[in-house]
Amino acid sequence: MGRRCEEIVIYLVDHGYEENGTGRFRINSGPSEVLTAPQLDAWLDTLQSVPGKKITVVIDCCNSGAFLPYLTPPSGADRIAITSCRRIN
């Protein structure tokens, strides 16, 4: 039987931008292949719905700081968010 994963590290590197105050990360070259900050937060919240999961997410793209306001972990969960640049206003 496999061991349960307690710590997850996610590293996103590519092109990012901010639109209407929301961070966006281009997953691929297609216009519809974009991950928004709220989508990433919801996915991370789902991963952390199991108690004891610690997540570190590194976002290495332009305007990555625009993701930070959205990446608050659920109550009682540990999450570290690291961005490569500030939010551009």
Buried (B, 14 or more C-beta within 10 A) or exposed (E): EEEEEEEBEBEBEBEBBBEEEBBBBBEEEEEEEBBBBEBBBEEBBEBBEEEEBBBBBBBBBBBBBBBBEBBEBEEEBEBEBEBBBEBEE
